[in-house]
Amino acid sequence: MNLPITTPALLFPAISLLFLSYNGRFLTLSNLIRGMHAEYHKTPDEKILAQMRNFKIRLQLIRWMQWLAMVSFILGTITMFLLYVGLQLLGELLFGISLVFLVASLGFSLREIHISINALKVLISDVL
């Protein structure tokens, strides 16, 4: 297999958009946590505690999503350098590892979305 230097470069825009998405999820979650934290101190409620436990898990998942995507991005950059200096085999190996990290990041993202949906189900259970 001959991996051209342009192939890893194709992932750069995708990973950048992924970071924007992950950062948006983090910012939204942090605002929710701040709001619920203030609400809990005004009127303690078991449902708020359950949501806060949920938020804690989601924060850990988002941290791993971001970390794994960043490692993937770094490995992709190193891959391009290795291909540039002629270390084809090492570059191909590192690119494969980079893709594994990217897939793992997306897997954590799927899990976080699943938890988020379950949290919304808890909220609407009072109404429906």
MMTF fields as JSON, N, C-alpha, C and O atoms, coordinates in Angstrom:
{
  "mmtfVersion": "1.0.0",
  "mmtfProducer": "UNKNOWN",
  "numBonds": 511,
  "numAtoms": 512,
  "numGroups": 128,
  "numChains": 1,
  "numModels": 1,
  "chainsPerModel": [1],
  "groupsPerChain": [128],
  "chainIdList": ["A"],
  "bondAtomList": [4, 2, 8, 6, 12, 10, 16, 14, 20, 18, 24, 22, 28, 26, 32, 30, 36, 34, 40, 38, 44, 42, 48, 46, 52, 50, 56, 54, 60, 58, 64, 62, 68, 66, 72, 70, 76, 74, 80, 78, 84, 82, 88, 86, 92, 90, 96, 94, 100, 98, 104, 102, 108, 106, 112, 110, 116, 114, 120, 118, 124, 122, 128, 126, 132, 130, 136, 134, 140, 138, 144, 142, 148, 146, 152, 150, 156, 154, 160, 158, 164, 162, 168, 166, 172, 170, 176, 174, 180, 178, 184, 182, 188, 186, 192, 190, 196, 194, 200, 198, 204, 202, 208, 206, 212, 210, 216, 214, 220, 218, 224, 222, 228, 226, 232, 230, 236, 234, 240, 238, 244, 242, 248, 246, 252, 250, 256, 254, 260, 258, 264, 262, 268, 266, 272, 270, 276, 274, 280, 278, 284, 282, 288, 286, 292, 290, 296, 294, 300, 298, 304, 302, 308, 306, 312, 310, 316, 314, 320, 318, 324, 322, 328, 326, 332, 330, 336, 334, 340, 338, 344, 342, 348, 346, 352, 350, 356, 354, 360, 358, 364, 362, 368, 366, 372, 370, 376, 374, 380, 378, 384, 382, 388, 386, 392, 390, 396, 394, 400, 398, 404, 402, 408, 406, 412, 410, 416, 414, 420, 418, 424, 422, 428, 426, 432, 430, 436, 434, 440, 438, 444, 442, 448, 446, 452, 450, 456, 454, 460, 458, 464, 462, 468, 466, 472, 470, 476, 474, 480, 478, 484, 482, 488, 486, 492, 490, 496, 494, 500, 498, 504, 502, 508, 506],
  "bondOrderList": [1, 1, 1, 1, 1, 1, 1, 1, 1, 1, 1, 1, 1, 1, 1, 1, 1, 1, 1, 1, 1, 1, 1, 1, 1, 1, 1, 1, 1, 1, 1, 1, 1, 1, 1, 1, 1, 1, 1, 1, 1, 1, 1, 1, 1, 1, 1, 1, 1, 1, 1, 1, 1, 1, 1, 1, 1, 1, 1, 1, 1, 1, 1, 1, 1, 1, 1, 1, 1, 1, 1, 1, 1, 1, 1, 1, 1, 1, 1, 1, 1, 1, 1, 1, 1, 1, 1, 1, 1, 1, 1, 1, 1, 1, 1, 1, 1, 1, 1, 1, 1, 1, 1, 1, 1, 1, 1, 1, 1, 1, 1, 1, 1, 1, 1, 1, 1, 1, 1, 1, 1, 1, 1, 1, 1, 1, 1],
  "groupList": [{"groupName": "MET", "atomNameList": ["N", "CA", "C", "O"], "elementList": ["N", "C", "C", "O"], "formalChargeList": [0, 0, 0, 0], "bondAtomList": [1, 0, 2, 1, 3, 2], "bondOrderList": [1, 1, 2], "singleLetterCode": "M", "chemCompType": "L-PEPTIDE LINKING"}, {"groupName": "ASN", "atomNameList": ["N", "CA", "C", "O"], "elementList": ["N", "C", "C", "O"], "formalChargeList": [0, 0, 0, 0], "bondAtomList": [1, 0, 2, 1, 3, 2], "bondOrderList": [1, 1, 2], "singleLetterCode": "N", "chemCompType": "L-PEPTIDE LINKING"}, {"groupName": "LEU", "atomNameList": ["N", "CA", "C", "O"], "elementList": ["N", "C", "C", "O"], "formalChargeList": [0, 0, 0, 0], "bondAtomList": [1, 0, 2, 1, 3, 2], "bondOrderList": [1, 1, 2], "singleLetterCode": "L", "chemCompType": "L-PEPTIDE LINKING"}, {"groupName": "PRO", "atomNameList": ["N", "CA", "C", "O"], "elementList": ["N", "C", "C", "O"], "formalChargeList": [0, 0, 0, 0], "bondAtomList": [1, 0, 2, 1, 3, 2], "bondOrderList": [1, 1, 2], "singleLetterCode": "P", "chemCompType": "L-PEPTIDE LINKING"}, {"groupName": "ILE", "atomNameList": ["N", "CA", "C", "O"], "elementList": ["N", "C", "C", "O"], "formalChargeList": [0, 0, 0, 0], "bondAtomList": [1, 0, 2, 1, 3, 2], "bondOrderList": [1, 1, 2], "singleLetterCode": "I", "chemCompType": "L-PEPTIDE LINKING"}, {"groupName": "THR", "atomNameList": ["N", "CA", "C", "O"], "elementList": ["N", "C", "C", "O"], "formalChargeList": [0, 0, 0, 0], "bondAtomList": [1, 0, 2, 1, 3, 2], "bondOrderList": [1, 1, 2], "singleLetterCode": "T", "chemCompType": "L-PEPTIDE LINKING"}, {"groupName": "ALA", "atomNameList": ["N", "CA", "C", "O"], "elementList": ["N", "C", "C", "O"], "formalChargeList": [0, 0, 0, 0], "bondAtomList": [1, 0, 2, 1, 3, 2], "bondOrderList": [1, 1, 2], "singleLetterCode": "A", "chemCompType": "L-PEPTIDE LINKING"}, {"groupName": "PHE", "atomNameList": ["N", "CA", "C", "O"], "elementList": ["N", "C", "C", "O"], "formalChargeList": [0, 0, 0, 0], "bondAtomList": [1, 0, 2, 1, 3, 2], "bondOrderList": [1, 1, 2], "singleLetterCode": "F", "chemCompType": "L-PEPTIDE LINKING"}, {"groupName": "SER", "atomNameList": ["N", "CA", "C", "O"], "elementList": ["N", "C", "C", "O"], "formalChargeList": [0, 0, 0, 0], "bondAtomList": [1, 0, 2, 1, 3, 2], "bondOrderList": [1, 1, 2], "singleLetterCode": "S", "chemCompType": "L-PEPTIDE LINKING"}, {"groupName": "TYR", "atomNameList": ["N", "CA", "C", "O"], "elementList": ["N", "C", "C", "O"], "formalChargeList": [0, 0, 0, 0], "bondAtomList": [1, 0, 2, 1, 3, 2], "bondOrderList": [1, 1, 2], "singleLetterCode": "Y", "chemCompType": "L-PEPTIDE LINKING"}, {"groupName": "GLY", "atomNameList": ["N", "CA", "C", "O"], "elementList": ["N", "C", "C", "O"], "formalChargeList": [0, 0, 0, 0], "bondAtomList": [1, 0, 2, 1, 3, 2], "bondOrderList": [1, 1, 2], "singleLetterCode": "G", "chemCompType": "PEPTIDE LINKING"}, {"groupName": "ARG", "atomNameList": ["N", "CA", "C", "O"], "elementList": ["N", "C", "C", "O"], "formalChargeList": [0, 0, 0, 0], "bondAtomList": [1, 0, 2, 1, 3, 2], "bondOrderList": [1, 1, 2], "singleLetterCode": "R", "chemCompType": "L-PEPTIDE LINKING"}, {"groupName": "HIS", "atomNameList": ["N", "CA", "C", "O"], "elementList": ["N", "C", "C", "O"], "formalChargeList": [0, 0, 0, 0], "bondAtomList": [1, 0, 2, 1, 3, 2], "bondOrderList": [1, 1, 2], "singleLetterCode": "H", "chemCompType": "L-PEPTIDE LINKING"}, {"groupName": "GLU", "atomNameList": ["N", "CA", "C", "O"], "elementList": ["N", "C", "C", "O"], "formalChargeList": [0, 0, 0, 0], "bondAtomList": [1, 0, 2, 1, 3, 2], "bondOrderList": [1, 1, 2], "singleLetterCode": "E", "chemCompType": "L-PEPTIDE LINKING"}, {"groupName": "LYS", "atomNameList": ["N", "CA", "C", "O"], "elementList": ["N", "C", "C", "O"], "formalChargeList": [0, 0, 0, 0], "bondAtomList": [1, 0, 2, 1, 3, 2], "bondOrderList": [1, 1, 2], "singleLetterCode": "K", "chemCompType": "L-PEPTIDE LINKING"}, {"groupName": "ASP", "atomNameList": ["N", "CA", "C", "O"], "elementList": ["N", "C", "C", "O"], "formalChargeList": [0, 0, 0, 0], "bondAtomList": [1, 0, 2, 1, 3, 2], "bondOrderList": [1, 1, 2], "singleLetterCode": "D", "chemCompType": "L-PEPTIDE LINKING"}, {"groupName": "GLN", "atomNameList": ["N", "CA", "C", "O"], "elementList": ["N", "C", "C", "O"], "formalChargeList": [0, 0, 0, 0], "bondAtomList": [1, 0, 2, 1, 3, 2], "bondOrderList": [1, 1, 2], "singleLetterCode": "Q", "chemCompType": "L-PEPTIDE LINKING"}, {"groupName": "TRP", "atomNameList": ["N", "CA", "C", "O"], "elementList": ["N", "C", "C", "O"], "formalChargeList": [0, 0, 0, 0], "bondAtomList": [1, 0, 2, 1, 3, 2], "bondOrderList": [1, 1, 2], "singleLetterCode": "W", "chemCompType": "L-PEPTIDE LINKING"}, {"groupName": "VAL", "atomNameList": ["N", "CA", "C", "O"], "elementList": ["N", "C", "C", "O"], "formalChargeList": [0, 0, 0, 0], "bondAtomList": [1, 0, 2, 1, 3, 2], "bondOrderList": [1, 1, 2], "singleLetterCode": "V", "chemCompType": "L-PEPTIDE LINKING"}],
  "groupTypeList": [0, 1, 2, 3, 4, 5, 5, 3, 6, 2, 2, 7, 3, 6, 4, 8, 2, 2, 7, 2, 8, 9, 1, 10, 11, 7, 2, 5, 2, 8, 1, 2, 4, 11, 10, 0, 12, 6, 13, 9, 12, 14, 5, 3, 15, 13, 14, 4, 2, 6, 16, 0, 11, 1, 7, 14, 4, 11, 2, 16, 2, 4, 11, 17, 0, 16, 17, 2, 6, 0, 18, 8, 7, 4, 2, 10, 5, 4, 5, 0, 7, 2, 2, 9, 18, 10, 2, 16, 2, 2, 10, 13, 2, 2, 7, 10, 4, 8, 2, 18, 7, 2, 18, 6, 8, 2, 10, 7, 8, 2, 11, 13, 4, 12, 4, 8, 4, 1, 6, 2, 14, 18, 2, 4, 8, 15, 18, 2],
  "groupIdList": [1, 2, 3, 4, 5, 6, 7, 8, 9, 10, 11, 12, 13, 14, 15, 16, 17, 18, 19, 20, 21, 22, 23, 24, 25, 26, 27, 28, 29, 30, 31, 32, 33, 34, 35, 36, 37, 38, 39, 40, 41, 42, 43, 44, 45, 46, 47, 48, 49, 50, 51, 52, 53, 54, 55, 56, 57, 58, 59, 60, 61, 62, 63, 64, 65, 66, 67, 68, 69, 70, 71, 72, 73, 74, 75, 76, 77, 78, 79, 80, 81, 82, 83, 84, 85, 86, 87, 88, 89, 90, 91, 92, 93, 94, 95, 96, 97, 98, 99, 100, 101, 102, 103, 104, 105, 106, 107, 108, 109, 110, 111, 112, 113, 114, 115, 116, 117, 118, 119, 120, 121, 122, 123, 124, 125, 126, 127, 128],
  "secStructList": [7, 7, 7, 7, 6, 2, 2, 2, 2, 6, 2, 2, 2, 2, 2, 2, 2, 2, 2, 2, 2, 2, 2, 2, 2, 2, 2, 2, 2, 2, 2, 2, 2, 2, 2, 2, 2, 2, 2, 2, 2, 2, 1, 7, 7, 2, 2, 2, 2, 2, 2, 2, 2, 2, 2, 2, 2, 2, 2, 2, 2, 2, 2, 2, 2, 2, 2, 2, 2, 2, 2, 2, 2, 2, 2, 2, 2, 2, 2, 2, 2, 2, 2, 2, 6, 6, 7, 2, 2, 2, 2, 2, 2, 2, 2, 2, 2, 2, 2, 2, 2, 2, 2, 2, 2, 2, 2, 2, 2, 2, 2, 2, 2, 2, 2, 2, 2, 2, 2, 2, 2, 2, 2, 2, 6, 6, 6, 7],
  "xCoordList": [0.837, 0.0, 0.886, 1.89, 0.507, 1.246, 0.317, -0.607, 0.567, -0.272, 0.26, 1.337, -0.481, -0.006, -0.199, -1.06, 0.599, 0.549, -0.797, -1.16, -1.535, -2.826, -3.926, -4.905, -3.781, -4.822, -4.981, -6.104, -3.915, -4.092, -4.571, -5.294, -4.161, -4.569, -6.076, -6.649, -6.72, -8.168, -8.91, -10.042, -8.276, -8.921, -8.896, -9.673, -8.022, -7.884, -9.19, -9.563, -9.897, -11.163, -12.204, -12.967, -12.235, -13.212, -12.936, -13.865, -11.693, -11.354, -11.605, -12.039, -11.338, -11.616, -13.107, -13.49, -13.94, -15.391, -15.835, -16.738, -15.189, -15.479, -15.181, -15.957, -14.049, -13.709, -14.734, -15.08, -15.221, -16.263, -17.512, -18.122, -17.878, -19.044, -18.833, -19.703, -17.684, -17.389, -17.356, -17.871, -16.752, -16.671, -18.063, -18.351, -18.917, -20.295, -21.033, -21.776, -20.832, -21.463, -20.949, -21.721, -19.651, -19.066, -19.623, -20.01, -19.664, -20.16, -21.629, -22.022, -22.43, -23.839, -23.992, -24.778, -23.249, -23.318, -22.845, -23.444, -21.785, -21.297, -22.321, -22.471, -23.025, -24.088, -25.241, -25.791, -25.601, -26.656, -26.252, -27.063, -25.012, -24.527, -24.582, -25.025, -24.14, -24.174, -25.611, -25.88, -26.524, -27.929, -28.544, -29.227, -28.302, -28.873, -28.223, -28.872, -26.949, -26.257, -26.917, -27.188, -27.168, -27.838, -29.257, -29.709, -29.949, -31.329, -31.353, -32.24, -30.382, -30.336, -30.116, -30.701, -29.284, -29.034, -30.25, -30.412, -31.098, -32.346, -33.376, -33.97, -33.58, -34.542, -33.954, -34.039, -33.36, -32.797, -33.872, -34.986, -33.506, -34.444, -33.656, -32.561, -34.215, -33.55, -33.364, -32.37, -34.309, -34.187, -33.005, -32.329, -32.767, -31.608, -30.328, -29.373, -30.298, -29.113, -28.886, -27.749, -29.959, -29.829, -29.269, -28.422, -29.747, -29.238, -27.768, -26.981, -27.394, -26.002, -25.076, -23.956, -25.544, -24.749, -24.586, -23.515, -25.661, -25.635, -24.635, -23.871, -24.642, -23.724, -22.27, -21.401, -22.019, -20.647, -20.131, -18.992, -20.97, -20.585, -20.373, -19.406, -21.285, -21.178, -19.914, -19.28, -19.543, -18.308, -17.093, -16.185, -17.075, -15.959, -15.899, -14.82, -17.057, -17.091, -16.611, -15.858, -17.038, -16.611, -15.105, -14.435, -14.58, -13.127, -12.405, -11.427, -12.888, -12.265, -12.464, -11.562, -13.654, -13.898, -12.869, -12.26, -12.68, -11.753, -10.314, -9.547, -9.951, -8.593, -8.251, -7.202, -9.145, -8.889, -8.842, -8.016, -9.722, -9.702, -8.41, -7.843, -7.947, -6.693, -5.508, -4.644, -5.457, -4.375, -4.435, -3.4, -5.626, -5.787, -5.249, -4.568, -5.558, -5.104, -3.576, -2.947, -2.992, -1.534, -0.875, 0.102, -1.413, -0.847, -0.984, -0.092, -2.092, -2.264, -1.221, -0.717, -0.904, 0.121, 1.496, 2.265, 1.801, 3.082, 3.153, 4.215, 2.034, 1.977, 2.392, 3.2, 1.83, 2.164, 3.654, 4.27, 4.238, 5.673, 6.474, 7.432, 6.075, 6.797, 6.73, 7.72, 5.56, 5.434, 6.291, 6.875, 6.368, 7.153, 8.633, 9.326, 9.122, 10.551, 10.846, 11.99, 9.825, 10.057, 9.921, 10.278, 9.427, 9.234, 7.817, 6.95, 7.61, 6.296, 5.651, 4.515, 6.366, 5.794, 5.398, 4.312, 6.275, 5.986, 4.808, 3.961, 4.769, 3.667, 2.341, 1.328, 2.344, 1.113, 0.639, -0.557, 1.585, 1.243, 0.648, -0.368, 1.289, 0.808, -0.546, -1.382, -0.758, -2.05, -3.16, -4.263, -2.867, -3.842, -4.176, -5.337, -3.155, -3.377, -4.201, -5.08, -3.911, -4.673, -6.152, -7.012, -6.443, -7.833, -8.521, -9.706, -7.779, -8.335, -8.72, -9.787, -7.847, -8.163, -9.382, -10.208, -9.493, -10.64, -11.938, -12.952, -11.905, -13.086, -13.451, -14.631, -12.456, -12.73, -13.383, -14.308, -12.907, -13.507, -14.966, -15.821, -15.25, -16.633, -17.492, -18.678, -16.903, -17.623, -18.019, -19.142, -17.087, -17.42, -18.503, -19.36, -18.464, -19.488, -20.865, -21.855, -20.922, -22.196, -22.73, -23.925, -21.856, -22.266, -22.785, -23.787, -22.103, -22.524, -23.882, -24.712, -24.118, -25.409, -26.51, -27.603, -26.218, -27.178, -27.564, -28.743, -26.576, -26.844, -27.649, -28.555, -27.318, -28.033, -29.51, -30.388, -29.768, -31.154, -31.901, -33.063, -31.255, -31.894, -32.21, -33.235, -31.34, -31.59, -32.826, -33.619, -32.982, -34.162, -35.432, -36.496, -35.322, -36.466, -36.904, -38.098, -35.941, -36.275, -37.052, -38.018, -36.631, -37.315, -38.741, -39.657, -38.926, -40.286, -41.18, -42.38, -40.636, -41.46, -42.496, -43.552, -42.196, -43.159, -44.369, -45.472, -44.166, -45.21, -46.04, -47.263, -45.37, -46.069, -46.357, -46.936],
  "yCoordList": [-1.172, 0.0, 1.24, 1.301, 2.203, 3.459, 4.577, 4.953, 5.099, 6.141, 7.512, 7.909, 8.242, 9.585, 10.553, 10.344, 11.603, 12.577, 13.289, 13.831, 13.292, 13.988, 13.232, 13.841, 11.932, 11.149, 11.554, 11.836, 11.598, 12.063, 13.522, 13.912, 14.313, 15.722, 15.864, 16.871, 14.872, 14.93, 14.894, 15.367, 14.338, 14.25, 15.57, 15.749, 16.485, 17.725, 18.52, 18.924, 18.759, 19.496, 18.718, 19.316, 17.414, 16.599, 16.653, 16.791, 16.547, 16.567, 17.958, 18.083, 18.996, 20.357, 20.549, 21.133, 20.067, 20.155, 19.315, 19.696, 18.178, 17.321, 18.051, 17.97, 18.765, 19.533, 20.62, 20.861, 21.273, 22.28, 21.653, 22.219, 20.502, 19.798, 19.404, 19.626, 18.822, 18.401, 19.6, 19.53, 20.695, 21.888, 22.461, 22.929, 22.423, 22.875, 22.043, 22.579, 20.747, 19.865, 20.186, 20.225, 20.414, 20.727, 22.042, 22.111, 23.074, 24.373, 24.304, 24.885, 23.601, 23.445, 22.705, 23.106, 21.64, 20.854, 21.667, 21.587, 22.441, 23.238, 24.29, 24.569, 24.875, 25.828, 25.137, 25.685, 23.946, 23.191, 22.853, 22.945, 22.467, 22.116, 23.333, 23.231, 24.464, 25.681, 26.034, 26.387, 25.932, 26.242, 25.282, 25.707, 23.991, 23.009, 23.077, 22.817, 23.425, 23.575, 24.687, 24.513, 25.798, 26.918, 26.53, 26.86, 25.829, 25.4, 24.422, 24.49, 23.517, 22.533, 23.218, 22.813, 24.241, 24.932, 25.73, 25.984, 26.12, 26.81, 25.807, 25.992, 24.733, 23.699, 22.323, 21.854, 21.674, 20.338, 19.356, 19.32, 18.571, 17.622, 16.41, 16.551, 15.232, 13.996, 13.93, 13.386, 14.478, 14.46, 15.309, 14.967, 16.402, 17.235, 16.474, 16.525, 15.769, 14.948, 13.875, 13.618, 13.26, 12.234, 12.854, 12.261, 14.04, 14.722, 15.084, 14.973, 15.519, 15.891, 14.67, 14.781, 13.513, 12.283, 11.98, 11.576, 12.18, 11.994, 12.955, 12.562, 14.21, 15.212, 14.834, 15.044, 14.282, 13.891, 12.827, 12.899, 11.851, 10.799, 11.401, 11.076, 12.277, 12.899, 13.748, 13.766, 14.453, 15.243, 14.347, 14.69, 13.202, 12.266, 11.762, 11.649, 11.463, 10.993, 12.077, 11.793, 13.305, 14.402, 14.619, 14.893, 14.495, 14.621, 13.561, 13.868, 12.31, 11.247, 11.465, 11.204, 11.944, 12.235, 13.231, 13.024, 14.312, 15.355, 14.852, 15.131, 14.126, 13.619, 12.679, 12.813, 11.734, 10.769, 11.445, 11.09, 12.41, 13.134, 13.934, 14.015, 14.521, 15.286, 14.376, 14.73, 13.222, 12.271, 11.844, 11.732, 11.611, 11.258, 12.363, 12.093, 13.586, 14.744, 14.851, 15.09, 14.673, 14.734, 13.612, 13.842, 12.394, 11.268, 11.475, 11.095, 12.073, 12.382, 13.374, 13.259, 14.345, 15.331, 14.677, 14.931, 13.84, 13.122, 12.203, 12.054, 11.587, 10.726, 11.502, 11.033, 12.696, 13.508, 13.838, 13.831, 14.127, 14.403, 13.162, 13.251, 12.008, 10.768, 10.464, 10.039, 10.681, 10.461, 11.464, 11.123, 12.681, 13.733, 13.386, 13.632, 12.803, 12.462, 11.074, 10.62, 10.397, 9.124, 7.876, 6.79, 7.99, 6.819, 6.278, 6.416, 5.668, 5.239, 4.226, 4.417, 3.163, 2.095, 2.612, 2.31, 3.38, 3.934, 4.917, 4.961, 5.692, 6.617, 5.891, 6.311, 4.802, 4.021, 3.411, 3.401, 2.901, 2.322, 3.378, 3.143, 4.531, 5.602, 6.132, 6.507, 6.162, 6.616, 5.642, 6.064, 4.351, 3.355, 3.532, 3.435, 3.793, 4.026, 5.299, 5.352, 6.315, 7.567, 7.323, 7.894, 6.49, 6.176, 5.419, 5.627, 4.546, 3.813, 4.795, 4.669, 5.777, 6.78, 7.608, 7.951, 7.925, 8.69, 7.898, 8.446, 6.623, 5.774, 5.644, 5.668, 5.507, 5.433, 6.724, 6.685, 7.857, 9.141, 9.194, 9.653, 8.735, 8.713, 7.738, 7.987, 6.647, 5.695, 6.327, 6.146, 7.072, 7.78, 8.818, 9.049, 9.436, 10.414, 9.752, 10.306, 8.582, 7.858, 7.543, 7.68, 7.13, 6.809, 8.065, 8.01, 9.187, 10.436, 10.878, 11.364, 10.718, 11.07, 10.177, 10.653, 8.904, 7.962, 8.392, 8.391, 8.756, 9.198, 10.495, 10.677, 11.379, 12.651, 12.424, 13.09, 11.5, 11.189, 10.595, 10.93, 9.726, 9.161, 10.24, 10.169, 11.236, 12.337, 13.124, 13.546, 13.316, 14.023, 13.203, 13.765, 11.896, 11.043, 11.183, 11.153, 11.336, 11.53, 12.828, 12.881, 13.869, 15.157, 15.103, 15.646, 14.454, 14.439, 13.397, 13.369, 12.547, 11.53, 12.173, 11.592, 13.367, 14.075, 14.547, 14.637, 14.844, 15.44, 14.373, 14.479, 13.374, 12.342, 11.104, 10.155],
  "zCoordList": [0.0, 0.0, 0.0, 0.709, -0.787, -0.832, -0.392, -1.114, 0.787, 1.373, 0.964, 1.408, 0.122, -0.234, 0.93, 1.785, 0.955, 2.043, 2.109, 3.153, 1.01, 0.974, 1.722, 2.151, 1.881, 2.557, 4.02, 4.436, 4.822, 6.201, 6.257, 7.174, 5.273, 5.248, 5.09, 5.504, 4.5, 4.329, 5.667, 5.762, 6.691, 8.001, 8.773, 9.71, 8.396, 9.155, 9.253, 10.354, 8.146, 8.281, 9.099, 9.857, 8.949, 9.683, 11.183, 11.978, 11.566, 12.987, 13.566, 14.711, 12.788, 13.26, 13.52, 14.534, 12.621, 12.827, 14.021, 14.766, 14.188, 15.33, 16.639, 17.59, 16.682, 17.874, 18.147, 19.304, 17.116, 17.304, 17.918, 18.826, 17.422, 17.945, 19.4, 20.241, 19.692, 21.061, 22.006, 23.122, 21.559, 22.384, 22.643, 23.744, 21.635, 21.813, 22.844, 23.667, 22.799, 23.787, 25.19, 26.148, 25.3, 26.599, 27.148, 28.315, 26.322, 26.78, 27.19, 28.201, 26.412, 26.761, 28.082, 28.94, 28.238, 29.467, 30.675, 31.747, 30.508, 31.638, 32.051, 33.241, 31.09, 31.433, 32.164, 33.12, 31.717, 32.403, 33.838, 34.759, 34.011, 35.35, 36.267, 37.411, 35.774, 36.594, 36.993, 38.141, 36.027, 36.307, 37.315, 38.246, 37.13, 38.052, 39.424, 40.438, 39.459, 40.736, 41.55, 42.738, 40.928, 41.614, 42.026, 43.122, 41.139, 41.435, 42.61, 43.461, 42.654, 43.737, 45.091, 46.096, 45.114, 46.386, 46.846, 48.04, 45.914, 46.295, 46.803, 47.866, 46.019, 46.392, 46.089, 44.954, 47.084, 46.86, 46.378, 46.9, 45.378, 44.781, 44.29, 43.746, 44.483, 44.073, 42.548, 42.069, 41.796, 40.334, 39.87, 38.9, 40.56, 40.21, 40.519, 39.743, 41.643, 41.969, 40.905, 40.509, 40.452, 39.402, 38.121, 37.452, 37.79, 36.595, 36.771, 35.83, 37.977, 38.225, 38.119, 37.62, 38.587, 38.415, 36.93, 36.478, 36.188, 34.745, 34.1, 33.218, 34.539, 33.995, 34.257, 33.411, 35.425, 35.77, 34.798, 34.337, 34.495, 33.546, 32.161, 31.472, 31.766, 30.443, 30.322, 29.266, 31.395, 31.367, 31.16, 30.403, 31.831, 31.66, 30.217, 29.635, 29.652, 28.262, 27.302, 26.371, 27.524, 26.655, 26.77, 25.775, 27.979, 28.146, 27.31, 26.629, 27.36, 26.576, 25.071, 24.276, 24.691, 23.273, 22.759, 21.709, 23.507, 23.092, 23.111, 22.19, 24.135, 24.265, 23.106, 22.476, 22.834, 21.765, 20.391, 19.55, 20.17, 18.894, 18.754, 17.664, 19.848, 19.796, 19.498, 18.696, 20.125, 19.847, 18.377, 17.721, 17.871, 16.468, 15.561, 14.572, 15.906, 15.134, 15.158, 14.127, 16.336, 16.471, 15.675, 14.962, 15.799, 15.049, 13.548, 12.79, 13.104, 11.689, 11.197, 10.08, 12.037, 11.69, 11.621, 10.694, 12.596, 12.581, 11.368, 10.762, 11.011, 9.828, 8.589, 7.788, 8.443, 7.271, 7.25, 6.184, 8.408, 8.47, 8.076, 7.308, 8.605, 8.285, 6.791, 6.195, 6.188, 4.749, 3.981, 2.952, 4.469, 3.834, 3.817, 2.829, 4.932, 5.001, 4.439, 4.481, 3.912, 3.229, 4.081, 3.625, 5.282, 6.141, 5.938, 6.802, 4.79, 4.335, 5.287, 5.72, 5.607, 6.436, 7.829, 8.323, 8.442, 9.757, 9.673, 10.565, 8.602, 8.397, 8.241, 8.8, 7.482, 7.301, 8.612, 8.904, 9.402, 10.701, 11.633, 12.286, 11.685, 12.552, 12.088, 12.909, 10.793, 10.278, 10.691, 11.039, 10.651, 11.103, 12.573, 12.969, 13.383, 14.81, 15.006, 15.867, 14.206, 14.265, 13.991, 14.661, 13.024, 12.7, 13.835, 14.097, 14.503, 15.65, 16.757, 17.357, 17.029, 18.045, 17.642, 18.488, 16.369, 15.895, 16.057, 16.488, 15.714, 15.872, 17.349, 17.698, 18.211, 19.655, 20.146, 20.958, 19.659, 20.033, 19.604, 20.361, 18.412, 17.927, 18.74, 18.954, 19.187, 20.033, 21.362, 21.831, 21.97, 23.207, 22.953, 23.806, 21.79, 21.424, 21.338, 21.816, 20.735, 20.668, 22.063, 22.323, 22.941, 24.319, 25.031, 25.744, 24.833, 25.471, 24.944, 25.712, 23.657, 23.072, 23.659, 23.965, 23.811, 24.393, 25.814, 26.168, 26.612, 27.982, 27.974, 28.788, 27.065, 26.956, 26.622, 27.172, 25.739, 25.367, 26.556, 26.784, 27.308, 28.494, 29.525, 30.204, 29.646, 30.576, 30.155, 30.996, 28.861, 28.37, 28.614, 28.876, 28.529, 28.814, 30.269, 30.566, 31.173, 32.586, 32.761, 33.521, 32.06, 32.173, 31.653, 32.272, 30.523, 29.938, 30.588, 30.316, 31.432, 32.092, 33.021, 33.27, 33.529, 34.385, 33.599, 34.139, 32.342, 31.521, 30.794, 30.695, 30.305, 29.508, 30.3, 29.772]
}
